[in-house]
Amino acid sequence: MTKVQNNRAWWLILPMLLLVAFSAIIPLMTVVNYSVQDVFDANTRFFTGTEWFREMLNDPALQAAVLRQFAFSLTVLAIEVPLGIGIALLMPRKGWQASAVLILVTMPLLIPWNVVGSIWQIFTRGDIGLMGWSLRELGYGYSITASPVDAWATIILMDVWHWTPLIALLCYSGLRSIPDAYYQAARIDRASRWAVFRYIQLPKLTNVLVIGVLLRFMHSFMIYAEPFVLTGGGPGSSTTFLSQSLTTMAIGQQDLGPSAAFSLIYFLIILLVSWVFYTAIMNMQKDKQEGEA
């Protein structure tokens, strides 16, 4: 018998392909086009090749912003991942308590990013903000507008408060997917809480942790609204991250060529580091499975 292939199913995904082309591929090709040109106006532009890329890679201000961005992303990941796992382990599994805790944990994720910055800006004020007023009453000269350390600590604390629930919810879903037979076998063997976590829960969380780490890294590396509203990039440029530098270059200075080149470098950095994270985590899981076998 001759098998007849029906390709009409491709028409079902055609709308999605058109949507992706309109929202991602066409803008990306436009940015690539701008990155190799010196744009003066709509009708005046000159081909520059890789000049803008070399200029961006050698810009000391952008190099400092890259270091600040990596420091911020790695710091929040180091805090949020263990904290999210701990919260997920403490969350109840059944009953109305589980529903109530899930609602409470999810609430920070529902707040828009710019509103988060406004909330924390008020929260840290020394005159009306609970955190700022309390620290000053305790004798600490807290000021996010004068002290880079205070500004950094506040932005990290704000991000941890806002996004740790995402890690907790992902880990909670991973824990709920573990069959009860695993825990029953652990109780029969009189396994300790640490042994249950080490050999049962943590291996089952690997897949959701991969998703959580990648999502949090990509978002933290592109963070803009929260620190912009909270500190405006200051004091000085101590909290000026890559997204704010790029926005200032593209919109504030109207440097379309350099900003397009830098946005491509920005994109490649995120893509490369995400691939490194994914490869490292999956290799660790593979080595562990081979060792257990």
Summary of the structure (lengths in Angstrom):
residues: 293
radius of gyration: 24.0
end to end distance: 44.3
largest distance: 86.4
contacts: 820
relative contact order: 0.13
helix: 76%
strand: 2%
